[in-house]
Amino acid sequence: MASSDALLPISAREEDPLLSDGSRSDPNAETHGRRRPVKGLLAVSFGLFFIAFYVALIATHDGSRSNDVKIESDGTATTVSRAHLAGVSEKSNDQLWKLSGDRNTVAFSWNNSMLSWQRTAFHFQPEQNWMNGPLFYKGWYHFFYQYNPNAAVWGDIVWGHAVSKDLIHWVHLPLAMVADQWYDANGVWTGSATFLEDGSIVMLYTGSTDKSVQVQNLAYPEDLNDPLLLKWVKFPGNPVLVPPPGILPKDFRDPTTAWKTSAGKWRITIGSKINRTGISLVYDTTDFKTYEKLETLLHKVPNTGMWECVDFYPVSKTLVKGLDTSVNGPDVKHIVKASMDDTRIDHYAIGTYFDSNGTWTPDDPTIDVGISTSLRYDYGKFYASKTFYDQNKGRRILWGWIGESDSESADVQKGWSSLQGIPRTVVLDTKTGKNLVQWPVEEVKSLRLSSKKFDMEVGPGSLVHIDVGSAAQLDIEAEFEIKKESLDKILGDASATEEFSCQKSGGSTVRGALGPFGFSVLAHESLSEQTPVYFYVAKGKDSKLTTFFCADSSRSSFANDVVKPIYGSSVPVLKGEKLTMRILVDHSIVEAFGQGGRTCITSRVYPTKAIYGAAKLFLFNNAIDATITASFKVWQMNSAFIQPYSEEAVRALSRT
């Protein structure tokens, strides 16, 4: 394993790991012949975010290898992924092997018709290969993403770039940054943008050096008058931050958008770990070239492992609107979110930020960041997310990377892997004060085509085909209400208690008194393939009702080489509220939002029969005792027609 000591000033190498500064503070220090620039960067302003994940889509099937061969002591050969060697995790087939009990599981025989159908119509994807943040500048939304131009697997990471006027319709641009320096030779990884007071932009990003050491680098647009930000310049004095003593060289990544302190400095946080304790290091800077590491951590949680893609931002306690990253005050709470490298889950917590020492404490330590009981942005397939403040519309927008649940061999065969979820607005739930609310950006409604509205009463054990034509691209908004007599019967029965879990209670076929009920999407007419999204209401031992929001992909596909979990969690339902859900269906991705976005679930599904015109929609009520009323509207959704780069495509988009 490469040591970061060679990158550190000699005087720093023996210091306490949490009290040391990992920045290059020695003005005379030089590495690899780098010259330290003289000019200062830019001045101050408000923070914005740039999001970078890992999505990728494929160009050639014989591109970069994702694995190296390792010879074990017994002479057998095993593969070690390039991502693992670089200190990050990526998709593997381990889950498939665990499910089958056989590392030699025969892959499903996918044909081109099935694989072509899986490509989404209105979610952002690179044109090909493996992909992995957005900002708004001079009338354009920009999305920079980690991208492998050579294959549909992790590796050879550079920055792709796309622009949009509405976060839905995109045009690909030429690559923004490539791995062409020693300090990012093994990949241009996650970064974040900050707007300064004079309107200029600075970008901090993680580079993996020629020795696989994770360092932080600075870049900025070559021409601020260019609304497309086509060309980026790397700071000649990179790297600006290296792993401080006590932090391993592969445990130092993903700088956040900077925010202003009361002292007028800029502050960032970077994810890391010490042993098994996940931490977020804090640095102050005035010019984004030299940094002071704070003696304190923003936060730490034992036994959570490496924190990736840490995010930190304010939310209003009283207003349903987004806040600039630097906003603070008595009516503000702060969110700390971290992507858990061990579990591939994005966890967040609500708490209080202390500007004086750069620390944050959760409101409820029992649901702290990363522990099993903590809150999640999404209870399905959703990772490496980040937010940015959209100053154009005064909102904070969350984007998550949605990986695949099929085999890597299937990704190579179809020529692409992973995508971005629909961008979501994110605010504090002002009704509960205890969770965030996420909702698809309003612009997605521009894709709605024809619609049908339905009102019906559905008795116990019922299944109703909803005739909307092909059901591969849908937007569904629904309200449900359980008949009062059904609720009264259960509440009056002292023996009618149960323990329920979406993941552990058997899925949508297991019937209870008050559930499950909801929709089966991407369903074949025979129901041999289907993906139910549903509510389940259970009475606990305390005689109170708890509502769960679940998605069951266990019967979503006949294919044996895909992971088909049951996702979900409880969802807060306040007195007088009906049960509501919204579902976006786009071929191989299903995004579901319960109770206005209090609980969200993203699923990747790969049907083999319920595709094209054979994809159907059903309403079901599998409850034993409950009659429900359902009022819902279903829209067919247009394609977003994401375009390859050309000057004409950019001009056409600018006219919309």
C-alpha positions as CSV (number, residue, x, y, z in Angstrom):
1,M,0.0,0.0,0.0
2,A,1.4,3.4,-1.0
3,S,2.3,5.7,1.9
4,S,1.1,9.3,2.0
5,D,4.2,10.4,3.9
6,A,6.1,11.2,0.8
7,L,3.5,13.9,0.1
8,L,3.6,15.4,3.6
9,P,5.9,18.2,4.9
10,I,8.5,16.5,7.0
11,S,7.5,18.5,10.1
12,A,3.9,17.0,9.9
13,R,4.7,13.3,9.7
14,E,4.9,12.6,13.5
15,E,2.0,14.7,14.7
16,D,-1.3,13.6,16.2
17,P,-3.6,12.4,13.4
18,L,-6.5,14.5,14.5
19,L,-4.6,17.7,15.4
20,S,-2.4,17.9,12.2
21,D,-2.9,19.9,9.1
22,G,-2.8,17.8,5.9
23,S,-2.5,20.8,3.6
24,R,0.7,21.8,1.9
25,S,1.5,24.7,4.1
26,D,5.3,24.9,3.3
27,P,5.5,27.7,0.7
28,N,8.9,26.3,-0.5
29,A,7.8,22.6,-0.7
30,E,7.9,21.1,-4.2
31,T,6.8,17.7,-5.4
32,H,7.4,16.2,-8.8
33,G,8.8,19.5,-10.0
34,R,5.6,21.4,-9.4
35,R,5.8,25.1,-9.2
36,R,3.8,27.0,-6.6
37,P,1.7,29.7,-8.2
38,V,1.8,33.2,-7.0
39,K,-1.6,34.5,-7.8
40,G,-4.4,34.1,-5.3
41,L,-7.6,32.6,-6.3
42,L,-10.9,34.3,-5.9
43,A,-12.9,35.9,-3.2
44,V,-16.0,35.0,-1.3
45,S,-19.6,34.2,-2.0
46,F,-22.2,31.6,-1.4
47,G,-21.7,27.9,-1.5
48,L,-23.1,25.8,-4.2
49,F,-22.7,22.2,-4.7
50,F,-21.4,20.2,-7.5
51,I,-22.4,16.6,-7.3
52,A,-20.3,13.7,-8.6
53,F,-21.1,10.1,-8.4
54,Y,-19.9,7.1,-10.2
55,V,-22.4,6.4,-13.1
56,A,-21.1,5.0,-16.4
57,L,-22.2,3.7,-19.7
58,I,-20.1,1.8,-22.2
59,A,-18.4,2.4,-25.5
60,T,-16.4,-0.8,-26.1
61,H,-16.8,-4.2,-24.7
62,D,-13.0,-4.8,-24.8
63,G,-12.1,-1.6,-22.9
64,S,-10.3,-1.3,-19.6
65,R,-10.2,-4.3,-17.4
66,S,-12.0,-3.9,-14.1
67,N,-10.1,-6.6,-12.3
68,D,-6.5,-7.8,-11.7
69,V,-5.6,-11.4,-11.1
70,K,-4.3,-12.4,-7.6
71,I,-2.6,-15.8,-7.0
72,E,-3.6,-17.2,-3.6
73,S,-1.2,-19.3,-1.4
74,D,-2.9,-22.5,-2.6
75,G,-2.1,-21.6,-6.2
76,T,-5.7,-20.7,-7.2
77,A,-6.3,-17.5,-9.1
78,T,-8.8,-14.9,-7.9
79,T,-9.7,-11.5,-9.2
80,V,-9.2,-8.3,-7.3
81,S,-11.2,-5.3,-8.5
82,R,-9.4,-2.2,-9.6
83,A,-11.8,-0.2,-7.4
84,H,-10.8,-2.3,-4.4
85,L,-7.1,-1.7,-5.2
86,A,-7.8,2.0,-5.4
87,G,-9.5,2.1,-2.0
88,V,-13.1,2.4,-3.1
89,S,-15.8,-0.1,-3.6
90,E,-17.9,-0.8,-6.7
91,K,-20.3,-3.3,-8.0
92,S,-19.4,-6.9,-7.7
93,N,-21.3,-10.2,-8.0
94,D,-20.9,-11.1,-4.4
95,Q,-24.6,-10.6,-3.6
96,L,-25.5,-13.0,-6.5
97,W,-23.1,-15.6,-5.2
98,K,-24.5,-15.3,-1.7
99,L,-28.0,-15.7,-2.9
100,S,-27.3,-18.7,-5.0
101,G,-24.7,-20.3,-2.8
102,D,-22.6,-20.9,-5.8
103,R,-19.8,-18.7,-7.2
104,N,-20.3,-20.5,-10.5
105,T,-23.9,-19.4,-11.0
106,V,-24.7,-19.6,-14.7
107,A,-25.7,-16.2,-16.0
108,F,-29.2,-15.7,-17.4
109,S,-29.3,-15.8,-21.2
110,W,-30.2,-12.2,-22.0
111,N,-31.1,-11.3,-25.6
112,N,-30.6,-7.9,-27.2
113,S,-34.3,-7.2,-27.1
114,M,-34.5,-7.5,-23.3
115,L,-31.3,-5.5,-22.8
116,S,-32.3,-2.7,-25.1
117,W,-35.6,-2.3,-23.3
118,Q,-33.7,-1.8,-20.0
119,R,-32.2,1.6,-21.1
120,T,-34.3,4.4,-19.5
121,A,-36.2,7.1,-21.4
122,F,-36.2,10.1,-19.1
123,H,-33.3,9.4,-16.6
124,F,-29.9,10.8,-17.2
125,Q,-27.4,8.3,-18.5
126,P,-24.1,8.8,-20.4
127,E,-24.3,7.6,-24.0
128,Q,-22.3,4.5,-23.1
129,N,-20.1,2.9,-20.4
130,W,-19.8,3.4,-16.7
131,M,-20.9,6.7,-15.2
132,N,-20.9,8.2,-11.7
133,G,-22.7,17.1,-9.7
134,P,-24.7,19.7,-10.9
135,L,-24.5,23.5,-10.7
136,F,-26.4,26.4,-12.2
137,Y,-24.4,28.9,-14.2
138,K,-25.5,31.6,-16.7
139,G,-28.8,30.0,-17.5
140,W,-27.6,26.4,-17.7
141,Y,-27.6,23.5,-15.3
142,H,-24.3,21.6,-15.4
143,F,-23.8,18.0,-14.4
144,F,-20.3,16.7,-14.0
145,Y,-20.0,13.0,-13.4
146,Q,-17.5,10.3,-12.9
147,Y,-17.3,8.3,-16.1
148,N,-15.3,5.4,-17.6
149,P,-15.1,6.2,-21.3
150,N,-13.6,2.7,-22.0
151,A,-16.0,0.2,-20.5
152,A,-19.2,-0.5,-18.6
153,V,-17.3,-1.3,-15.4
154,W,-15.5,0.8,-12.8
155,G,-12.1,2.2,-13.8
156,D,-10.3,4.8,-15.9
157,I,-12.4,7.5,-14.2
158,V,-12.7,10.9,-15.9
159,W,-15.3,13.7,-15.7
160,G,-18.1,13.6,-18.1
161,H,-20.1,16.8,-18.6
162,A,-23.7,17.6,-19.7
163,V,-25.9,20.7,-19.7
164,S,-29.6,21.3,-19.4
165,K,-32.1,24.1,-19.2
166,D,-34.5,22.2,-16.9
167,L,-32.7,19.2,-15.2
168,I,-34.5,16.8,-17.5
169,H,-33.5,17.4,-21.1
170,W,-29.7,17.1,-21.4
171,V,-27.0,17.5,-24.1
172,H,-23.7,15.8,-23.6
173,L,-20.6,18.0,-23.8
174,P,-16.9,17.0,-24.3
175,L,-15.1,15.6,-21.3
176,A,-14.5,18.2,-18.6
177,M,-11.4,16.7,-17.0
178,V,-9.2,13.7,-17.7
179,A,-6.6,11.9,-15.6
180,D,-3.5,13.5,-17.1
181,Q,-1.5,14.6,-14.1
182,W,0.5,12.5,-11.5
183,Y,-2.0,13.7,-8.8
184,D,-5.0,12.2,-10.6
185,A,-3.3,9.6,-12.7
186,N,-5.6,6.9,-11.3
187,G,-8.8,8.8,-11.6
188,V,-10.6,12.1,-11.4
189,W,-13.1,11.4,-8.6
190,T,-15.8,13.2,-6.7
191,G,-15.7,16.9,-6.4
192,S,-17.8,19.9,-5.4
193,A,-18.1,23.5,-6.7
194,T,-18.3,26.7,-4.7
195,F,-19.4,30.0,-6.1
196,L,-17.4,33.0,-4.8
197,E,-18.5,36.5,-4.1
198,D,-17.4,37.8,-7.5
199,G,-19.4,35.1,-9.3
200,S,-16.5,32.9,-10.2
201,I,-16.3,29.2,-9.5
202,V,-13.8,27.0,-7.8
203,M,-13.9,23.2,-8.0
204,L,-12.3,20.9,-5.4
205,Y,-12.0,17.3,-6.5
206,T,-10.4,14.1,-5.2
207,G,-7.6,12.7,-7.4
208,S,-6.1,9.2,-7.0
209,T,-2.3,9.7,-7.6
210,D,0.1,7.5,-9.5
211,K,0.7,5.8,-6.2
212,S,-3.1,5.5,-5.5
213,V,-3.0,8.1,-2.7
214,Q,-6.2,10.1,-2.4
215,V,-5.5,13.8,-2.6
216,Q,-7.6,17.0,-3.1
217,N,-7.1,19.1,-6.1
218,L,-8.3,22.5,-7.3
219,A,-9.6,23.4,-10.7
220,Y,-11.5,26.4,-12.2
221,P,-13.1,27.4,-15.5
222,E,-10.8,28.7,-18.2
223,D,-13.4,31.2,-19.4
224,L,-16.1,32.5,-17.0
225,N,-17.8,34.2,-20.0
226,D,-18.5,30.7,-21.4
227,P,-21.9,29.7,-20.2
228,L,-21.2,26.1,-21.1
229,L,-17.9,26.0,-19.0
230,L,-16.3,23.8,-21.7
231,K,-12.7,24.1,-20.5
232,W,-11.3,23.6,-17.0
233,V,-7.8,24.5,-15.7
234,K,-6.1,22.5,-13.0
235,F,-4.2,24.5,-10.5
236,P,-0.5,24.2,-11.0
237,G,0.1,23.7,-7.3
238,N,-2.0,20.6,-7.0
239,P,-2.6,18.8,-4.7
240,V,-3.8,21.4,-2.3
241,L,-4.6,18.8,0.4
242,V,-3.1,15.4,1.2
243,P,-4.0,12.8,3.8
244,P,-3.0,14.1,7.3
245,P,-1.0,11.9,9.6
246,G,-3.2,9.1,11.0
247,I,-5.3,8.9,7.9
248,L,-4.5,6.1,5.5
249,P,-3.7,7.1,1.9
250,K,-6.9,5.5,0.5
251,D,-9.2,7.0,3.2
252,F,-9.4,10.7,2.2
253,R,-11.9,11.7,-0.4
254,D,-14.9,13.6,-1.6
255,P,-14.6,17.3,-0.5
256,T,-17.9,19.2,0.0
257,T,-19.1,22.5,-1.3
258,A,-17.5,25.2,0.9
259,W,-19.5,27.4,3.3
260,K,-18.7,30.7,5.0
261,T,-17.8,30.9,8.6
262,S,-18.7,33.8,10.9
263,A,-15.0,34.7,10.7
264,G,-15.2,35.2,6.9
265,K,-13.3,32.0,6.0
266,W,-14.4,29.2,3.8
267,R,-14.9,25.8,5.4
268,I,-15.1,22.3,3.9
269,T,-15.4,18.8,5.2
270,I,-13.9,15.6,3.8
271,G,-14.9,12.0,4.5
272,S,-12.5,9.5,6.1
273,K,-12.2,6.9,8.9
274,I,-10.0,6.0,11.8
275,N,-10.1,2.2,12.3
276,R,-13.8,1.5,12.2
277,T,-15.0,5.1,13.1
278,G,-16.4,7.1,10.3
279,I,-15.3,10.7,10.5
280,S,-15.6,14.0,8.6
281,L,-12.5,16.1,8.7
282,V,-12.8,19.9,8.7
283,Y,-10.6,22.5,6.9
284,D,-10.7,26.3,6.7
285,T,-9.3,28.3,3.8
286,T,-9.3,31.8,2.4
287,D,-8.0,31.1,-1.1
288,F,-8.7,27.4,-1.7
289,K,-5.0,26.8,-2.1
290,T,-3.8,26.7,1.5
291,Y,-5.7,25.1,4.4
292,E,-5.9,24.9,8.1
293,K,-7.2,21.7,9.5
294,L,-9.4,22.2,12.6
295,E,-8.5,20.2,15.7
296,T,-12.1,19.1,15.9
297,L,-14.1,16.8,13.6
298,L,-17.4,17.9,12.2
299,H,-18.7,14.6,13.4
300,K,-17.8,10.9,14.0
301,V,-19.7,7.7,14.6
302,P,-18.0,4.5,15.8
303,N,-18.4,1.3,13.9
304,T,-19.7,2.9,10.7
305,G,-16.6,2.5,8.5
306,M,-15.4,4.8,5.8
307,W,-17.6,7.8,5.0
308,E,-17.8,8.7,1.3
309,C,-19.5,11.6,-0.4
310,V,-20.1,13.5,2.9
311,D,-22.7,16.3,2.5
312,F,-23.4,19.2,4.9
313,Y,-26.1,21.8,4.3
314,P,-28.7,23.9,6.1
315,V,-32.5,23.4,6.1
316,S,-35.2,25.9,7.2
317,K,-37.3,24.9,10.3
318,T,-40.1,27.2,9.1
319,L,-40.0,27.6,5.4
320,V,-40.5,25.1,2.6
321,K,-37.6,26.3,0.5
322,G,-33.9,25.6,0.0
323,L,-31.1,27.5,1.6
324,D,-27.7,28.5,0.4
325,T,-25.0,26.4,2.0
326,S,-23.6,29.3,4.1
327,V,-26.9,30.2,5.8
328,N,-27.1,29.7,9.5
329,G,-29.3,31.0,12.4
330,P,-31.9,30.1,15.0
331,D,-34.5,29.0,12.4
332,V,-32.0,26.6,10.7
333,K,-31.1,23.0,11.2
334,H,-28.1,21.3,9.5
335,I,-28.0,17.9,7.8
336,V,-25.0,15.7,7.9
337,K,-25.2,12.9,5.3
338,A,-22.6,10.2,4.6
339,S,-22.5,7.4,2.1
340,M,-21.4,4.2,3.9
341,D,-18.7,2.5,1.9
342,D,-19.3,-0.8,3.9
343,T,-23.0,-1.0,3.2
344,R,-23.5,1.2,0.1
345,I,-26.3,3.1,1.9
346,D,-26.7,6.9,2.2
347,H,-27.6,7.9,5.8
348,Y,-28.5,11.3,7.2
349,A,-29.3,12.9,10.5
350,I,-30.7,16.3,11.5
351,G,-28.8,18.3,14.1
352,T,-27.2,21.5,15.3
353,Y,-24.0,23.1,13.8
354,F,-21.6,25.1,16.0
355,D,-19.7,27.6,13.8
356,S,-17.2,28.5,16.5
357,N,-15.4,25.1,16.5
358,G,-16.8,23.5,13.3
359,T,-18.7,20.7,15.0
360,W,-22.2,19.3,14.6
361,T,-24.3,17.2,17.0
362,P,-27.4,15.1,16.1
363,D,-30.8,16.0,17.6
364,D,-31.4,12.3,18.4
365,P,-28.2,10.3,19.0
366,T,-30.2,7.1,18.7
367,I,-30.6,7.7,15.0
368,D,-27.1,9.1,14.3
369,V,-25.5,9.0,10.9
370,G,-24.7,5.5,9.7
371,I,-26.1,3.4,12.5
372,S,-28.7,0.8,11.7
373,T,-31.6,2.8,13.0
374,S,-30.6,6.1,11.3
375,L,-32.6,7.8,8.5
376,R,-31.9,7.2,4.9
377,Y,-32.5,9.3,1.8
378,D,-33.8,6.3,0.1
379,Y,-34.5,2.7,1.3
380,G,-33.6,1.1,-2.1
381,K,-30.8,1.4,-4.6
382,F,-29.5,4.9,-4.1
383,Y,-25.9,5.9,-3.3
384,A,-23.2,8.5,-3.5
385,S,-25.7,11.3,-3.5
386,K,-25.1,15.0,-3.0
387,T,-27.1,18.2,-3.0
388,F,-26.6,21.6,-4.5
389,Y,-28.3,24.9,-3.9
390,D,-30.2,26.0,-7.1
391,Q,-30.0,29.8,-6.8
392,N,-32.1,30.0,-10.0
393,K,-35.2,28.8,-8.2
394,G,-34.3,29.0,-4.5
395,R,-34.3,25.3,-3.9
396,R,-31.9,22.6,-2.8
397,I,-31.7,19.7,-5.2
398,L,-30.6,16.1,-4.4
399,W,-29.2,13.7,-7.0
400,G,-28.3,10.1,-6.3
401,W,-26.4,7.6,-8.3
402,I,-28.4,4.5,-9.1
403,G,-26.3,1.4,-9.7
404,E,-27.2,-1.8,-11.3
405,S,-28.6,-4.9,-9.6
406,D,-27.8,-7.3,-12.4
407,S,-24.5,-9.0,-13.1
408,E,-21.4,-7.2,-14.4
409,S,-21.4,-9.5,-17.4
410,A,-24.9,-8.3,-18.3
411,D,-23.6,-4.7,-18.1
412,V,-20.8,-5.5,-20.5
413,Q,-23.2,-7.2,-22.9
414,K,-25.7,-4.3,-23.0
415,G,-22.9,-1.8,-23.1
416,W,-23.7,0.6,-20.2
417,S,-24.1,0.6,-16.4
418,S,-25.9,2.8,-14.0
419,L,-27.7,6.1,-14.1
420,Q,-28.9,9.1,-12.1
421,G,-32.2,9.2,-10.3
422,I,-34.6,12.0,-11.1
423,P,-33.4,15.2,-9.3
424,R,-35.3,15.8,-6.1
425,T,-36.0,18.9,-4.1
426,V,-35.2,18.3,-0.4
427,V,-36.5,20.3,2.6
428,L,-37.1,19.6,6.3
429,D,-40.5,18.2,7.0
430,T,-42.0,21.2,8.8
431,K,-44.9,19.1,10.0
432,T,-42.9,16.5,11.9
433,G,-39.5,18.3,12.3
434,K,-37.9,14.9,12.4
435,N,-37.2,13.9,8.8
436,L,-36.6,15.3,5.3
437,V,-39.1,15.4,2.5
438,Q,-37.9,14.7,-1.1
439,W,-40.0,15.2,-4.2
440,P,-39.2,15.0,-8.0
441,V,-38.3,18.4,-9.4
442,E,-41.4,20.1,-10.9
443,E,-39.8,20.0,-14.4
444,V,-40.4,16.3,-14.7
445,K,-44.1,17.1,-15.2
446,S,-43.1,18.5,-18.6
447,L,-42.8,14.9,-19.8
448,R,-46.4,14.0,-19.0
449,L,-48.5,13.0,-22.0
450,S,-52.0,11.5,-21.9
451,S,-53.5,10.7,-18.5
452,K,-56.3,8.7,-17.0
453,K,-58.0,9.3,-13.6
454,F,-59.5,6.5,-11.5
455,D,-61.6,6.3,-8.4
456,M,-62.5,2.9,-7.0
457,E,-63.2,0.8,-3.9
458,V,-61.2,-2.3,-3.6
459,G,-62.1,-5.1,-1.2
460,P,-59.9,-7.6,0.5
461,G,-58.0,-9.9,-1.8
462,S,-58.7,-7.9,-4.9
463,L,-56.6,-7.4,-8.0
464,V,-57.6,-4.9,-10.8
465,H,-55.9,-4.4,-14.1
466,I,-55.5,-0.7,-14.8
467,D,-55.8,-0.1,-18.5
468,V,-53.3,2.6,-19.4
469,G,-51.7,0.9,-22.4
470,S,-48.0,0.1,-22.2
471,A,-46.8,0.7,-18.7
472,A,-43.0,1.1,-19.2
473,Q,-43.0,4.9,-18.8
474,L,-45.5,6.1,-16.2
475,D,-46.0,8.8,-13.5
476,I,-48.6,7.7,-10.9
477,E,-50.0,9.8,-8.2
478,A,-52.4,8.1,-5.7
479,E,-54.4,8.5,-2.5
480,F,-55.6,5.6,-0.4
481,E,-58.0,5.5,2.5
482,I,-58.8,2.5,4.7
483,K,-62.5,2.2,5.5
484,K,-63.2,3.4,9.0
485,E,-65.0,0.2,10.0
486,S,-61.9,-1.8,9.0
487,L,-59.7,0.3,11.2
488,D,-62.2,0.2,14.1
489,K,-62.3,-3.6,13.9
490,I,-58.5,-4.0,14.2
491,L,-58.2,-1.3,16.9
492,G,-60.9,-3.0,18.9
493,D,-59.2,-6.5,18.7
494,A,-56.6,-6.8,21.5
495,S,-55.1,-9.8,19.9
496,A,-54.6,-8.2,16.4
497,T,-51.0,-7.2,17.0
498,E,-48.0,-8.0,14.8
499,E,-44.4,-7.2,14.2
500,F,-43.8,-6.1,10.6
501,S,-40.8,-5.3,8.5
502,C,-40.8,-4.7,4.7
503,Q,-37.6,-6.7,4.3
504,K,-38.3,-9.6,6.6
505,S,-42.1,-10.2,6.4
506,G,-42.2,-12.0,3.1
507,G,-43.2,-9.3,0.6
508,S,-46.5,-8.3,-1.0
509,T,-47.9,-11.9,-1.0
510,V,-48.0,-12.2,2.8
511,R,-51.4,-10.9,3.9
512,G,-52.3,-9.0,7.1
513,A,-55.4,-7.4,8.5
514,L,-54.6,-4.0,7.0
515,G,-52.3,-4.6,4.1
516,P,-50.5,-4.9,1.8
517,F,-52.2,-2.7,-0.8
518,G,-50.9,-0.6,-3.7
519,F,-49.7,-1.1,-7.3
520,S,-47.9,-3.8,-9.2
521,V,-45.8,-2.0,-11.9
522,L,-43.9,-3.6,-14.8
523,A,-46.2,-6.6,-14.4
524,H,-46.8,-9.3,-16.9
525,E,-50.5,-10.2,-17.5
526,S,-49.9,-13.5,-15.9
527,L,-48.3,-11.8,-12.9
528,S,-45.3,-14.1,-13.3
529,E,-43.2,-10.9,-13.3
530,Q,-44.2,-7.9,-11.3
531,T,-42.9,-5.2,-8.9
532,P,-45.4,-4.3,-6.2
533,V,-45.1,-0.9,-4.5
534,Y,-47.4,-0.8,-1.5
535,F,-48.5,0.3,2.0
536,Y,-48.8,-2.1,5.0
537,V,-50.5,-0.9,8.2
538,A,-49.7,-2.9,11.4
539,K,-50.9,-2.6,14.9
540,G,-48.0,-2.9,17.3
541,K,-47.9,-4.2,20.9
542,D,-48.5,-0.7,22.1
543,S,-51.9,-0.9,20.2
544,K,-50.8,2.0,17.9
545,L,-50.9,1.7,14.1
546,T,-47.7,2.0,12.1
547,T,-47.6,2.5,8.4
548,F,-44.9,0.9,6.2
549,F,-44.0,1.8,2.6
550,C,-42.4,-1.0,0.7
551,A,-41.3,-2.2,-2.8
552,D,-41.0,-5.9,-3.6
553,S,-38.7,-6.8,-6.5
554,S,-38.5,-10.5,-5.5
555,R,-40.7,-11.5,-8.5
556,S,-39.6,-8.7,-10.8
557,S,-37.7,-11.0,-13.2
558,F,-37.2,-14.6,-14.2
559,A,-33.5,-13.9,-14.5
560,N,-31.4,-15.7,-11.9
561,D,-28.4,-13.4,-12.0
562,V,-30.0,-10.2,-10.6
563,V,-30.5,-9.2,-7.0
564,K,-34.2,-8.9,-6.2
565,P,-34.6,-7.5,-2.7
566,I,-37.6,-6.3,-0.8
567,Y,-37.1,-2.6,0.3
568,G,-38.9,-0.2,2.6
569,S,-39.4,1.4,6.0
570,S,-42.0,2.9,8.2
571,V,-43.4,6.2,7.1
572,P,-44.8,9.0,9.3
573,V,-48.6,9.5,8.8
574,L,-50.1,12.4,10.7
575,K,-53.7,12.6,12.0
576,G,-56.1,13.4,9.3
577,E,-53.7,12.5,6.4
578,K,-54.6,10.1,3.7
579,L,-52.0,7.6,2.5
580,T,-50.3,8.9,-0.6
581,M,-47.7,7.6,-3.0
582,R,-46.1,8.7,-6.3
583,I,-44.3,6.3,-8.6
584,L,-42.1,7.0,-11.5
585,V,-41.6,4.0,-13.8
586,D,-38.9,4.2,-16.5
587,H,-38.1,0.8,-17.9
588,S,-35.5,-0.7,-15.5
589,I,-35.9,1.9,-12.7
590,V,-38.9,2.4,-10.4
591,E,-38.8,5.4,-8.0
592,A,-41.4,5.6,-5.3
593,F,-42.3,8.4,-2.9
594,G,-44.5,7.7,0.2
595,Q,-46.4,10.4,2.1
596,G,-45.2,13.3,0.0
597,G,-41.6,12.0,0.0
598,R,-41.1,11.2,3.7
599,T,-40.0,7.7,2.7
600,C,-38.5,7.1,-0.7
601,I,-37.6,3.8,-2.5
602,T,-35.6,3.3,-5.7
603,S,-35.6,-0.1,-7.3
604,R,-33.7,-1.5,-10.4
605,V,-35.7,-4.3,-12.0
606,Y,-35.0,-6.4,-15.1
607,P,-38.1,-8.2,-16.4
608,T,-37.8,-10.7,-19.2
609,K,-41.5,-10.9,-20.1
610,A,-43.1,-7.7,-18.8
611,I,-41.3,-5.5,-21.4
612,Y,-42.5,-3.3,-24.3
613,G,-46.2,-3.7,-24.8
614,A,-46.4,-6.6,-22.3
615,A,-45.6,-4.3,-19.3
616,K,-48.9,-3.8,-17.4
617,L,-50.2,-2.0,-14.3
618,F,-52.3,-3.5,-11.6
619,L,-54.0,-2.2,-8.4
620,F,-54.1,-4.7,-5.6
621,N,-55.4,-5.1,-2.1
622,N,-54.0,-8.2,-0.3
623,A,-55.3,-7.2,3.1
624,I,-57.5,-9.8,4.9
625,D,-59.9,-7.4,6.6
626,A,-59.5,-4.0,5.0
627,T,-61.5,-2.4,2.3
628,I,-59.7,0.6,0.7
629,T,-60.7,3.5,-1.5
630,A,-58.2,4.5,-4.1
631,S,-58.1,7.7,-6.1
632,F,-55.3,8.0,-8.6
633,K,-54.1,9.5,-11.9
634,V,-51.7,7.8,-14.3
635,W,-49.7,9.7,-17.0
636,Q,-47.8,8.2,-19.9
637,M,-44.4,9.8,-19.9
638,N,-42.4,11.1,-22.9
639,S,-38.7,10.4,-23.4
640,A,-36.3,13.2,-22.5
641,F,-34.3,12.6,-25.7
642,I,-30.8,13.2,-24.1
643,Q,-28.6,14.3,-27.0
644,P,-25.0,13.7,-28.0
645,Y,-22.8,16.7,-28.3
646,S,-23.2,19.1,-31.2
647,E,-23.4,22.8,-31.5
648,E,-26.8,22.4,-33.1
649,A,-28.0,20.3,-30.1
650,V,-26.9,23.0,-27.7
651,R,-28.6,25.7,-29.7
652,A,-31.8,23.7,-29.9
653,L,-31.8,23.2,-26.2
654,S,-31.1,26.9,-25.5
655,R,-34.3,27.7,-27.4
656,T,-36.5,25.6,-25.1
